[in-house]
């Protein structure tokens, strides 16, 4: 075992130098910024190096004389496999781990990265790096499986790489780091079993242990399912998609109080109509950009009064604002940075010029560095995951502002007994584009967003579970608008109307409810006079955020029942939460997957209307056809190659559940020997069996021609 480990290290150590030099060169020349751009480069290096290392380590000794020489060693095949995998994994972890270790020792642990956070609270910032490095091990196993399989490089050899891609997707989209570790462990276990079985038998599936067959079957099933999904979305994008099929609708309140229904049809056209259904002709022939610019000029100035934390999703372990929230205003001195640390419940300041901590600010005021305030802000701070530099410190028990120059905490708003504060922000003209820039200097080692404080404001909007308050700059109450609808189900915004001057509170369905409720719930607009008296209430019709596509039901014939059930029941809420929009956080990668999935699954409105909908009925018929076709493929292969009994029943169930993908998995996982005619029953029989699977007749002896080596020869004297 030790000799095998040394042999593998000696043969493959040279490959580890390439990614090691790449990562060290990048860290030393460019530096490390804990953001998505850096992690994308890390996962690219991990995936490429892991795949190549697995292929090179297994390919050259998988067949022929090299394999015979390898197996000649006096240890079991399992020990040989463990020696190869342990040495390869160790080399991979050394190549990927040494740059990470160097970064931790030189920058991270000494406090040169986010010095506002104590070291014990700083470790989650490097969890994405750990996750990406561990994901590369899945690519290593996929490369090892590709090197051991006897199939074609464009066929079953590469079915492990879609599983590795799934690992990358989960590492970037799951909410918690421990969930990523569990997912990677599960996928690595399945891939490891598949590689182990292929190593034992040189890729021969039929002679593998049952546990190895299970791992190989799961690997192929996941790989084929991902390829099927990718093929459908690619076909839809290239061949079927009409850009006018893209649909998005919303309500807009104009500055004169009129309410419009705005429908974006594709990426070039827009339809604008009023509540009576009358279309505004001036927007019909305009480009989408011109129409949006014109609509922005006439819409009412608004300020949201709902909780950003409650009504938005997507705060995963990769979101740095989960661990600290940059806080600044016009009083922040140059060279100082302040962050609210949720785990501490306090504001922490740092002097970037002197590279030393300033102190902390709690509900009882400022405490200099070296002292720890006893009190902390109670409850969760409300802030937007996509809008940094919050205007105020918003907690359920009050709204605060900080004079950083004087180190003084100011109380802006205190709720009544039983009232819970949900949001607070300055009322600026949101029709003007905000000046937000990427900031990599204020907080060392991370990427944040900085908004200029040049915009003037005159009022403050505070939202609670009972009312929306309009305050002046000093926190004095000017108007109070009672809440008429549940703030857990509706997002609220306060709008300023003109001619005559008045206000309007808009209630729209919350993003936290999921897609089906949002598309079926009505919205409300309540107008108030300039002195706060209610004038009218308007009920707005529900608007679908997606529209069924004409070709969508036909994708049922290309989808298995298991795939449809999995996406509809499990991924529906996940994809809805990661949709990219002005109110939600998400990456372009998440948005692309979300958009593609909903194009090949039944429209949500079709599902909500029940089975009476013809489009949904057609989709279900397609699912049934796909399941029957998969079962027919499995039955035909079983009868053709003599698979009977319980194995045939299991394969039939696989075909019904996974459709054509199940049939393809059966075709990929088995080896199909040649067949010849049986001399007794004249049916095609397998050459690998001694007896005919149809009639039980033994294999016919070949005709003698005098060249037989072991033939018995009678000698006459």
C-alpha positions in Angstrom: 0.0 0.0 0.0 2.8 2.5 0.9 4.7 1.6 -2.3 1.5 2.2 -4.3 1.0 5.6 -2.7 4.6 6.6 -3.4 4.3 5.4 -7.0 1.1 7.5 -7.6 2.7 10.5 -5.9 5.8 10.2 -8.0 3.9 9.8 -11.3 1.3 12.6 -10.8 3.1 15.2 -8.7 4.1 17.1 -11.8 0.5 17.8 -12.7 -0.2 19.5 -9.4 2.4 22.2 -10.2 0.2 23.8 -13.0 -2.8 24.9 -10.9 -0.5 25.7 -8.0 1.4 28.2 -10.1 -1.8 29.6 -11.6 -3.5 30.3 -8.2 -0.3 31.6 -6.5 0.4 33.8 -9.5 -3.1 35.3 -9.4 -3.0 35.8 -5.6 0.4 37.5 -5.6 -0.2 39.7 -8.7 -3.9 40.5 -8.6 -4.8 39.8 -5.0 -7.8 38.1 -3.4 -11.2 39.8 -3.3 -13.9 37.5 -1.7 -16.5 38.0 -4.4 -18.2 36.0 -7.1 -15.7 37.0 -9.8 -12.8 35.5 -7.8 -14.8 32.4 -6.8 -15.7 31.8 -10.5 -12.1 31.6 -11.4 -11.4 29.3 -8.4 -14.1 26.8 -9.5 -12.9 26.9 -13.1 -9.3 25.9 -12.0 -10.7 23.3 -9.6 -12.9 21.7 -12.2 -10.3 21.6 -15.0 -7.5 20.3 -12.8 -9.7 17.8 -11.0 -11.0 16.4 -14.3 -7.6 16.2 -16.0 -6.0 14.6 -12.9 -8.6 11.9 -12.7 -8.3 11.1 -16.4 -4.5 10.9 -16.4 -4.3 8.9 -13.3 -6.7 6.2 -14.4 -6.6 6.0 -18.2 -3.1 4.6 -18.8 -3.5 1.7 -16.3 -7.1 0.8 -17.1 -6.6 -1.8 -19.9 -4.0 -4.1 -21.4 -0.6 -4.9 -20.2 -0.4 -1.9 -17.9 -3.4 -3.0 -16.0 -2.1 -6.6 -15.8 1.2 -5.2 -14.3 -0.8 -3.1 -11.9 -2.9 -6.0 -10.7 0.1 -8.3 -10.4 1.0 -6.6 -7.1 0.3 -8.7 -4.0 -2.6 -6.6 -2.7 -6.3 -6.6 -3.4 -7.9 -4.5 -6.1 -9.8 -2.5 -3.5 -6.5 -1.5 -1.9 -5.1 -0.6 -5.2 -8.1 1.6 -5.9 -7.9 3.2 -2.5 -4.2 3.9 -3.0 -4.9 5.6 -6.4 -7.8 7.7 -5.1 -6.1 8.7 -1.8 -3.0 9.8 -3.6 -5.0 11.7 -6.3 -7.2 13.4 -3.8 -4.2 14.3 -1.7 -2.4 15.9 -4.7 -5.6 17.7 -5.6 -6.1 19.1 -2.1 -2.5 20.1 -1.9 -2.7 22.0 -5.2 -5.9 23.7 -4.2 -5.3 24.0 -0.5 -1.8 25.6 -0.4 -3.0 28.9 -2.0 -5.9 29.0 0.4 -3.6 28.2 3.4 -1.2 31.0 2.2 -4.1 33.4 2.0 -5.4 32.5 5.5 -1.9 32.8 7.1 -0.8 36.0 5.4 -4.1 38.0 5.1 -7.1 36.5 6.6 -6.1 35.5 10.1 -3.9 38.6 10.8 -7.1 40.7 10.2 -6.3 42.3 6.9 -9.6 41.2 5.5 -12.8 42.7 7.0 -11.0 43.8 10.2 -14.4 44.9 11.6 -15.2 41.3 12.2 -13.6 39.2 15.0 -11.8 36.2 13.7 -14.4 33.8 15.1 -17.1 35.7 13.1 -14.9 36.0 10.0 -14.6 32.3 9.0 -17.9 32.1 7.0 -16.4 34.5 4.5 -14.1 31.8 3.1 -16.8 29.1 3.1 -17.4 29.6 -0.6 -13.7 29.0 -1.3 -13.9 25.7 0.7 -17.0 24.7 -1.1 -15.5 25.3 -4.6 -12.3 23.4 -3.7 -14.3 20.4 -2.4 -16.5 20.5 -5.6 -13.3 19.8 -7.6 -13.1 16.4 -6.0 -16.4 15.5 -7.7 -14.7 16.5 -11.0 -11.8 14.3 -10.1 -14.0 11.3 -9.6 -15.8 12.1 -12.9 -12.4 12.1 -14.7 -11.5 8.8 -13.0 -14.7 7.3 -14.2 -14.1 8.6 -17.7 -10.7 7.0 -17.7 -11.9 3.6 -16.5 -15.1 3.2 -18.7 -14.6 1.2 -21.9 -17.2 3.3 -23.8 -16.8 6.1 -26.3 -15.5 9.5 -25.1 -18.6 11.1 -26.5 -20.8 8.5 -24.8 -21.0 6.8 -21.4 -17.4 7.7 -20.5 -18.4 11.3 -19.8 -21.7 10.8 -18.0 -19.9 11.6 -14.7 -19.3 15.2 -15.7 -23.0 16.3 -15.6 -23.0 15.0 -12.0 -20.0 17.2 -11.3 -21.8 20.2 -12.9 -24.8 19.5 -10.6 -22.4 19.6 -7.6 -21.2 23.1 -8.8 -24.8 24.2 -9.2 -25.7 23.1 -5.6 -22.5 24.7 -4.2 -23.5 28.0 -5.7 -27.2 27.9 -4.9 -27.9 26.1 -1.6 -28.5 28.4 1.3 -26.3 26.9 4.0 -22.8 25.7 4.0 -23.7 22.5 5.8 -26.3 21.7 3.1 -23.5 22.0 0.5 -21.3 19.6 2.5 -24.1 17.1 2.7 -24.9 17.3 -1.1 -21.2 17.0 -2.0 -20.8 14.0 0.3 -23.8 12.3 -1.2 -22.6 12.9 -4.8 -19.1 11.9 -4.0 -20.3 8.6 -2.4 -22.3 7.7 -5.5 -19.5 8.6 -7.8 -16.9 6.8 -5.6 -19.0 3.6 -5.8 -19.2 3.9 -9.5 -15.4 4.4 -9.9 -14.7 1.6 -7.5 -16.8 -0.9 -9.4 -15.3 0.2 -12.7 -11.8 -0.2 -11.4 -12.5 -3.7 -10.0 -13.7 -5.1 -13.3 -12.0 -2.8 -15.9 -15.4 -1.3 -16.7 -17.4 -4.5 -17.0 -20.7 -3.7 -15.4 -22.3 -7.2 -15.1 -19.5 -8.5 -12.8 -19.4 -5.5 -10.5 -20.6 -5.8 -6.8 -24.2 -4.8 -6.3 -23.2 -1.6 -4.4 -21.0 -0.5 -7.2 -23.9 -1.2 -9.7 -26.1 1.0 -7.6 -23.6 3.9 -7.6 -23.1 3.6 -11.4 -26.8 3.5 -12.1 -27.4 6.6 -9.9 -24.5 8.4 -11.6 -25.8 7.6 -15.1 -29.4 8.5 -14.1 -28.3 11.9 -12.8 -26.0 12.5 -15.8 -28.6 11.5 -18.4 -31.3 13.6 -16.6 -29.1 16.7 -16.7 -28.2 16.1 -20.3 -31.9 15.7 -21.2 -32.8 19.0 -19.4 -29.9 20.8 -21.1 -30.9 19.4 -24.5 -34.5 20.5 -24.1 -33.6 24.0 -23.0 -31.1 24.4 -25.8 -33.5 23.1 -28.4 -36.1 25.5 -27.1 -33.7 28.5 -27.1 -32.4 27.9 -30.7 -35.4 26.5 -32.6 -38.6 27.5 -30.9 -38.2 30.7 -28.9 -39.9 33.8 -30.2 -38.7 36.8 -28.3 -42.3 38.0 -28.1 -43.1 35.1 -25.9 -41.2 36.7 -23.0 -43.8 38.2 -20.9 -43.8 40.4 -17.8 -46.6 42.5 -16.4 -46.9 45.0 -13.5 -49.0 47.9 -12.3 -47.7 51.5 -12.4 -49.1 54.5 -10.6 -48.7 57.7 -12.5 -48.0 61.0 -10.8 -51.5 62.2 -11.6 -53.0 59.1 -9.9 -53.9 57.1 -13.0 -53.1 53.4 -12.8 -51.6 51.6 -15.8 -51.1 47.9 -16.6 -47.7 47.6 -18.3 -47.0 44.4 -20.2 -43.5 43.8 -21.6 -43.9 41.5 -24.7 -40.5 40.1 -25.4 -37.5 42.4 -25.4 -38.6 44.9 -28.0 -42.3 45.7 -27.5 -44.5 46.9 -24.7 -48.3 47.2 -24.3 -49.6 49.9 -21.9 -53.3 50.1 -21.1 -55.4 51.5 -18.3 -57.7 49.6 -16.0 -60.6 49.8 -18.5 -58.5 47.9 -21.0 -57.9 50.9 -23.3 -54.4 50.7 -24.9 -52.2 53.7 -25.0 -51.3 54.0 -28.7 -48.2 56.2 -28.2 -46.3 53.2 -26.7 -47.2 50.7 -29.3 -44.5 51.6 -31.9 -41.8 52.8 -29.5 -38.8 50.6 -28.6 -38.8 49.0 -25.2 -36.0 51.4 -24.0 -37.9 54.5 -25.2 -41.2 53.3 -23.7 -39.6 52.6 -20.3 -37.9 56.0 -20.3 -41.2 57.7 -21.1 -43.1 55.7 -18.4 -40.5 56.5 -15.8 -41.0 60.3 -16.4 -44.7 60.1 -15.6 -44.8 57.6 -12.8 -45.3 58.7 -9.2 -42.4 59.1 -6.8 -42.5 56.3 -4.3 -40.8 54.9 -1.2 -41.2 51.3 -0.1 -42.6 50.8 3.4 -42.2 47.0 3.7 -39.4 44.9 5.2 -36.7 44.1 2.7 -35.6 41.1 4.9 -39.1 39.6 5.0 -40.1 40.1 1.3 -36.8 39.1 -0.4 -35.0 35.9 -0.7 -31.6 34.6 -1.7 -29.4 35.3 1.3 -27.1 32.3 1.1 -23.8 31.6 2.7 -22.2 33.2 -0.2 -23.8 36.6 0.5 -21.3 38.6 2.5 -24.0 41.0 3.8 -25.2 38.1 5.8 -22.2 38.5 8.1 -21.8 42.3 8.1 -23.7 45.3 6.7 -21.8 48.4 5.7 -23.3 51.5 7.3 -22.4 55.1 6.3 -24.0 58.5 5.9 -22.8 62.1 5.3 -21.3 62.3 8.8 -18.9 59.4 8.2 -15.3 60.7 8.3 -13.0 59.9 5.5 -11.0 56.8 6.1 -13.4 55.3 8.5 -15.7 52.3 7.8 -18.5 51.1 10.0 -20.4 47.8 9.8 -23.3 46.3 11.6 -22.4 42.8 12.7 -25.6 40.7 13.2 -23.9 38.1 15.4 -22.7 40.9 17.7 -25.8 43.1 17.5 -23.5 46.2 17.4 -21.9 48.7 15.0 -18.1 48.1 14.7 -15.8 50.9 13.4 -12.3 50.7 11.9 -9.8 53.3 10.9 -8.4 52.3 7.5 -5.6 54.9 7.6 -4.2 53.8 11.0 -5.3 50.2 10.6 -6.8 50.0 14.1 -10.3 49.5 15.5 -12.2 52.6 16.5 -14.8 51.1 18.8 -18.4 49.9 18.9 -21.8 51.5 19.0 -24.7 49.8 20.8 -28.1 51.0 21.9 -26.5 52.7 24.9 -24.0 54.6 22.8 -20.4 54.6 21.7 -17.7 52.5 23.5 -14.0 52.9 22.4 -11.8 50.1 21.2 -10.8 47.7 24.0 -14.1 47.9 25.7 -17.2 45.8 24.9 -20.6 47.3 25.3 -23.0 45.1 27.3 -26.2 46.0 25.4 -26.9 45.0 21.9 -29.6 45.9 19.4 -32.4 43.4 19.8 -34.0 41.7 16.8 -32.9 41.4 13.2 -31.8 44.5 11.4 -33.8 45.2 8.2 -31.8 46.0 5.1 -31.9 45.2 1.5 -29.5 42.5 0.2 -29.1 44.4 -3.0 -29.0 48.0 -1.6 -26.1 48.7 0.7 -25.5 51.8 2.9 -28.9 51.6 4.6 -30.3 55.0 5.5 -31.0 54.0 9.1 -30.5 51.2 11.7 -33.9 49.6 11.6 -34.9 47.2 14.3 -38.3 45.9 15.5 -38.0 48.2 18.5 -37.0 51.4 16.9 -35.2 53.3 14.1 -31.8 54.9 14.8 -29.4 57.2 13.0 -25.7 57.6 13.8 -23.6 60.8 13.9 -20.2 59.1 13.2 -18.4 62.4 13.6 -19.6 62.9 17.1 -19.9 59.2 17.9 -23.6 59.8 18.9 -26.6 57.5 18.4 -29.9 59.3 17.5 -33.3 57.8 18.0 -35.5 58.6 14.9 -38.6 56.6 15.7 -40.0 54.6 18.6 -43.1 52.4 17.9 -46.1 52.2 20.1 -46.7 49.2 22.4 -47.4 46.1 20.3 -46.2 47.7 17.2 -43.2 46.3 15.2 -41.0 48.4 12.9 -40.4 46.8 9.5 -38.6 49.5 7.5 -37.4 53.0 7.4 -35.7 55.0 4.6 -35.3 58.5 3.3 -37.8 59.5 0.6 -35.6 60.4 -2.3 -36.8 60.8 -5.9 -36.5 57.2 -7.0 -37.1 58.2 -10.6 -33.5 59.4 -10.8 -30.8 56.7 -11.3 -28.9 56.0 -8.1 -25.2 56.6 -8.2 -24.0 53.1 -7.0 -20.4 52.0 -7.6 -18.4 48.9 -6.7 -16.2 49.6 -3.7 -13.2 47.3 -3.0 -11.3 49.8 -0.9 -13.5 50.7 2.1 -13.5 47.2 3.5 -10.3 45.3 2.7 -10.6 42.0 1.0 -14.3 42.1 -0.1 -16.5 43.8 -2.7 -19.3 46.0 -1.5 -21.4 48.7 -3.2 -21.2 52.3 -2.3 -24.0 54.8 -2.9 -23.3 58.5 -3.0 -25.1 60.8 -0.5 -25.6 63.7 -2.8 -29.3 63.2 -3.1 -31.4 65.6 -1.0 -34.4 64.3 1.0 -37.0 66.1 3.0 -39.0 63.2 4.6 -38.6 59.8 6.1 -40.9 56.9 5.5 -41.3 54.3 8.3 -43.4 51.2 7.9 -44.7 49.1 10.8 -47.2 46.2 11.0 -49.9 48.8 11.8 -49.2 51.9 9.9 -47.0 53.8 7.5 -45.5 57.0 9.0 -44.3 60.0 7.2 -41.7 61.9 9.2 -39.7 65.1 8.7 -35.9 65.2 8.7 -35.8 65.3 12.5 -38.2 62.4 13.1 -41.3 64.4 13.9 -44.5 62.7 12.6 -46.3 64.5 9.8 -48.9 61.9 8.6 -50.0 58.4 9.6 -51.5 56.0 7.1 -53.1 52.9 8.8 -52.3 49.5 7.2 -55.4 47.9 5.7 -53.8 44.6 4.5 -51.6 42.0 6.1 -47.9 43.1 5.8 -46.8 39.5 5.8 -48.6 38.9 2.5 -48.3 42.3 0.9 -45.5 44.7 0.2 -46.4 48.4 0.8 -45.1 51.5 -0.9 -46.1 55.2 -0.3 -46.6 57.2 -3.5 -46.7 61.0 -3.9 -49.4 62.2 -6.4 -49.9 65.6 -8.0 -52.7 67.8 -9.3 -54.0 67.9 -6.6 -51.3 66.9 -4.1 -52.2 63.7 -2.3 -50.7 60.3 -1.3 -51.4 56.7 -2.3 -50.5 53.5 -0.5 -49.9 50.6 -2.9 -50.3 47.0 -1.6 -48.8 44.4 -3.9 -48.4 40.6 -3.3 -45.2 39.7 -1.5 -42.4 37.8 -3.3 -42.2 35.5 -0.3 -45.5 33.9 -1.0 -44.3 32.0 -4.1 -45.3 32.3 -7.7 -48.9 30.8 -7.7 -50.3 33.1 -5.0 -48.6 36.2 -6.5 -50.2 35.5 -9.9 -53.7 35.0 -8.4 -53.8 37.7 -5.7 -55.3 41.2 -6.2 -53.5 44.4 -5.5 -54.9 47.5 -3.8 -54.3 51.3 -4.1 -55.7 53.5 -1.3 -55.6 57.3 -1.9 -55.3 59.8 0.9 -55.6 63.6 1.0 -52.7 65.9 1.8 -53.8 65.9 5.4 -54.1 62.1 5.6 -57.8 61.4 5.1 -58.8 58.4 3.0 -60.3 59.3 -0.3 -60.8 56.1 -2.2 -59.7 52.5 -2.6 -59.1 50.7 -5.9 -58.8 47.0 -6.4 -56.3 46.0 -9.1 -56.7 42.7 -11.0 -54.1 40.0 -10.5 -51.4 39.9 -13.2 -49.5 36.9 -14.3 -45.7 37.3 -14.2 -45.4 34.5 -16.7 -47.5 33.5 -19.6 -48.0 30.0 -21.0 -46.0 29.4 -24.2 -47.8 27.8 -27.2 -45.3 24.9 -27.5 -44.9 24.4 -23.8 -47.3 21.4 -23.4 -45.5 19.4 -26.1 -42.4 19.2 -23.9 -44.4 16.7 -21.8 -43.4 14.1 -24.3 -39.7 14.8 -23.6 -40.1 14.8 -19.8 -40.3 11.9 -17.5 -42.8 11.8 -14.6 -40.0 11.8 -12.1 -38.4 14.8 -13.6 -41.6 16.8 -13.8 -42.5 15.9 -10.2 -39.1 16.8 -8.9 -39.0 20.2 -10.5 -42.6 21.1 -9.7 -42.5 20.0 -6.1 -38.9 20.7 -5.1 -37.4 23.3 -7.3 -40.4 25.5 -7.8 -39.9 27.5 -4.7 -36.1 27.4 -5.0 -36.1 28.8 -8.5 -38.7 31.4 -7.6 -36.6 32.6 -4.7 -33.5 33.0 -6.9 -35.2 34.9 -9.7 -33.4 38.1 -10.5 -35.5 41.3 -10.3 -35.2 44.7 -8.8 -36.8 43.4 -5.6 -34.9 40.1 -5.3 -31.3 38.9 -5.1 -29.8 36.4 -7.4 -27.0 35.7 -9.9 -27.2 35.7 -13.7 -26.5 32.0 -13.5 -29.6 31.4 -11.2 -31.8 33.6 -13.4 -30.8 31.8 -16.6 -31.7 28.4 -15.0 -34.9 29.8 -13.7 -35.9 31.2 -17.0 -35.1 28.0 -18.9 -36.9 25.6 -16.5 -40.2 27.6 -16.6 -40.1 27.4 -20.4 -40.3 23.6 -20.5 -42.6 23.0 -17.5 -46.3 23.7 -17.5 -47.2 27.4 -16.9 -48.0 28.1 -13.3 -51.4 29.3 -14.2 -52.1 26.0 -16.0 -51.3 24.2 -12.8 -53.4 26.5 -10.6 -56.4 26.0 -12.8 -56.4 22.3 -12.2 -56.7 19.3 -14.5 -59.6 20.9 -16.5 -57.0 23.0 -18.4 -56.4 21.6 -21.8 -52.8 22.6 -21.9 -52.1 20.8 -18.7 -54.0 17.7 -19.9 -51.8 17.7 -23.1 -48.7 18.0 -20.9 -49.8 15.0 -18.7 -50.5 12.9 -21.8 -47.0 13.7 -23.0 -45.6 12.5 -19.6 -47.6 9.3 -19.9 -46.3 8.7 -23.4 -42.7 9.3 -22.3 -43.2 6.8 -19.4 -44.7 4.1 -21.6 -42.0 4.6 -24.2 -39.3 4.2 -21.5 -41.0 1.0 -20.3 -41.2 -0.4 -23.8 -37.5 0.3 -24.3 -36.7 -1.5 -21.1 -39.0 -4.4 -22.0 -37.5 -4.8 -25.5 -33.9 -4.8 -24.2 -34.8 -7.3 -21.4 -36.4 -9.7 -23.8 -33.8 -9.3 -26.5 -30.9 -10.0 -24.1 -32.5 -12.6 -21.8 -33.1 -10.5 -18.7 -35.9 -12.1 -16.7 -37.5 -12.2 -13.3 -37.0 -9.5 -10.7 -34.3 -7.6 -12.7 -36.7 -7.2 -15.6 -39.5 -5.9 -13.2 -37.1 -3.4 -11.7 -36.0 -2.1 -15.2 -39.7 -1.8 -16.2 -40.3 0.3 -13.1 -37.3 2.4 -13.9 -38.7 2.9 -17.5 -42.1 4.0 -16.2 -40.7 6.4 -13.6 -37.8 7.9 -15.6 -39.2 7.5 -19.1 -36.8 7.5 -22.1 -34.0 8.5 -19.7 -34.6 5.2 -17.8 -34.4 3.3 -21.1 -31.2 5.0 -22.1 -29.7 4.3 -18.7 -30.4 0.6 -19.2 -28.8 0.7 -22.6 -25.7 2.5 -21.2 -25.2 0.5 -18.0 -25.3 -3.0 -19.6 -22.9 -4.6 -22.0 -24.8 -6.1 -25.0 -23.0 -9.2 -26.4 -23.4 -10.5 -29.9 -26.2 -13.0 -30.8 -26.2 -16.0 -33.2 -29.0 -18.3 -34.3 -29.7 -21.3 -32.1 -29.5 -24.6 -34.2 -32.4 -26.1 -32.3 -35.1 -23.3 -32.1 -33.6 -21.0 -34.7 -33.9 -18.0 -32.4 -31.2 -15.4 -31.8 -29.3 -16.4 -28.7 -26.5 -14.8 -26.7 -23.0 -16.0 -27.3 -22.0 -15.5 -23.7 -24.3 -18.2 -22.4 -23.6 -21.9 -22.5 -27.3 -22.7 -22.9 -29.9 -21.1 -25.1 -32.1 -18.7 -23.1 -35.1 -19.7 -25.2 -35.0 -23.5 -25.5 -32.1 -24.5 -23.1 -30.1 -26.2 -25.8 -26.3 -26.1 -25.3 -24.0 -24.3 -27.6 -23.3 -26.2 -30.8 -19.7 -27.5 -31.2 -17.8 -25.8 -34.0 -17.3 -28.0 -37.1 -14.0 -29.9 -37.1 -11.5 -29.0 -39.8 -8.3 -30.7 -38.5 -6.9 -27.5 -37.0 -8.2 -28.1 -33.5 -5.5 -27.8 -30.8 -7.2 -29.8 -28.1 -9.1 -32.2 -30.3 -9.0 -35.9 -29.5 -7.4 -37.9 -32.3 -7.9 -41.6 -32.7 -4.8 -43.5 -33.9 -5.3 -46.8 -35.8 -2.7 -49.5 -35.6 
